[in-house]
């Protein structure tokens, strides 16, 4: 480290306070002074004063305000990541000390891919019965957003299906099957056909997930491998929108079989019997390699490895 960098680090150590770190991390996470004030039970002027003081220590503006919205500067993004790492280290120490004292307190932050919303809340609910005093955060997003959350260290653990090509060095722990199936309206011309060829299914109009979706990427790869192209009629975000569109006879689609778990028998959706389907994939627990997991995160990781499949019965 150069002398200038050493002096800069010492300046932060000497003059930045843990309260400033906590306040700025909350402001950056919520992108809102008001919501940070509510979370920390402070007045908005107090929050603003803490952020201003930290910016003076850093020597750079940490955010820009455009209208009513705030945007982190490059310096602000660097400080945000550092603040989150400091809070994580102290939170882990607190949880470890609580564990030594026979207590089960702490925080678990979980980010999951959209389709995992069908089972993640159930798993968290049962886990929280064992650890009733922990604070929970559950974020549901598509794959691209989830990868950004990993890069920014916003959660403790992440649950996803299709693994991305990424520069991130990740620990990947498979814990349950995640088959992908072709669905159509029950009155579709192919609904009662068996062993439908890839050439035939490629003639149908598809409703596809949005760019960035892991399912979309896997389906496109699968069709290309069979030298077929997909006739995309409609692009929608999320499985619920896709299922409604299929029910509306707008086309066929490919979804996780677990997205059909809660299907009512009255709903007009069926799985098509297509060659090389279901596409086999896995649900994975993911986190950055080398990340020091908290006591609670380690416990939830073990819980999912043992019980994760219990929440994934396919109807």
Beta strands, then each sheet from edge to edge (+ up, - down):
strand 1: 63-66
strand 2: 69-72
strand 3: 105-113
strand 4: 133-141
strand 5: 157-160
strand 6: 170-177
strand 7: 180-185
strand 8: 205-209
strand 9: 231-236
strand 10: 253-256
strand 11: 269-271
strand 12: 282-288
sheet 1: 1+ 2-
sheet 2: 4+ 3+ 5+ 12- 6+
sheet 3: 10+ 7- 11+
sheet 4: 8+ 9+
end
